Amino acid sequence: MNAMTTSPAPYAAEPLMPVSRVFRAYLNESRSQFIQALRAPAFAFPFLLLPVPLYLFFGVVMAGSSKEVMANPELLNFVFTGWCCMAVMGPAIFGVGVGLALERDANLLKLKRALPLPGGSYVIAKIVMSIAFAALSVGMVTIAALIAGKLRVSAGGLIAMDTVLILGAVPFCAIGLFIGAYSSGSAAPAYANLIYLPGLWLSGMFFPLPKFLQPWSVIWPAFHLNMTALAAGGMKGPISPLMTGGVLVGISVLFGGLAIQRLARRG
């Protein structure tokens, strides 16, 4: 009597998660990150509220009456983009970098992996949070500049400048991810400051640098963001906007890729 052989029934393919549900998961995670950052006074106050009074004092009261600005009113646009760059850099480097390092130390990423969340939602939520903060900060500085009458650019140029500045948060998010992925929670603030503070003052955004420092301003991402934003507004700079924009894209790909590789392997 021949034994009857039966093949095991194939497993039913698991249905894919609906796109709307995936989008909602990313949206909820991004909203949680934004609310968490907004409720932290040590983060929200310096990066959301300080750029406007600093711009009004240094960019309007002090720079607005200087001889250089009187001779060349377009310098007011340069001052404006400089303070907007500062508003963009802070949430990206500190909010993403330091926050990620602290949460890695607390094993929060291991918990996130155990939850039924789409892959990468945590990292994308950090980036969305930073871009949202950048949009709010740049928007408030723009409103202050318009009220003060200290911009010399068309409406279309201003929209282009603001768009570049807000999207300019992405390369700094990549740097923040790199810091958070490779450093501990205790060391991350020091590394963040080593990039943030020199990047502000040595990129030539706020005052002319000494001659021996001027060639070195190109090593700072803030310089390239500032030049790209000014070019978007119709102003000519010392470097082609294609080159400065390419540098920002390269920074995003390099540091973002290294950070994601590290997080995927070690968390």
HUPEHU-V544417 format. One record per run of one state. SS is the DSSP state (H for helix, E for strand, L for the rest). FROM is the first residue (numbers start at 1). TO is the last residue. If there is no record, write none. Layout:
ss->SS from->FROM to->TO
ss->SS from->FROM to->TO
//
This chain:
ss->L from->1 to->18
ss->H from->19 to->38
ss->L from->39 to->40
ss->H from->41 to->65
ss->L from->66 to->66
ss->H from->67 to->71
ss->L from->72 to->74
ss->H from->75 to->105
ss->L from->106 to->107
ss->H from->108 to->114
ss->L from->115 to->120
ss->H from->121 to->148
ss->L from->149 to->154
ss->H from->155 to->167
ss->L from->168 to->168
ss->H from->169 to->182
ss->L from->183 to->184
ss->H from->185 to->201
ss->L from->202 to->210
ss->H from->211 to->219
ss->L from->220 to->220
ss->H from->221 to->232
ss->L from->233 to->240
ss->H from->241 to->266
ss->L from->267 to->267
//
